[in-house]
């Protein structure tokens, strides 16, 4: 199953959603809210709370998106699921390190590497 919008490309492999953020600049609060709602709706409707979120296309990220990721992480854990992040650009990975979110969220070099751990 594959689904694409202007902001997210979604695939499902078994019980895991692979979500690719398509927008390079995730800075606008409205866009961040749409990403949050899209992912949350997908997880709830899909009945599975396992997801890999790929940042391969993202070059700029607002701090508000970090809060959304923490909310998604908390929600998925409540349902015995998990989110994992993949393909962060070095400048974005640095933000996760500076805020110590790399200790809270599971971050992988590639989506393929993130998927291996779900198997």
Secondary structure, 3 states (H helix, E strand, C coil): CEEECCCEEEEEECCEEEEEECCCEECCHHHHHHHHHHHHHHHHHHCCCEEEEECCCCCEECHHHHHHHHHHHHHHHHCCCEEEEECCCHHHHHHHHHCCHHHCCEEECCHHHHHHCCC
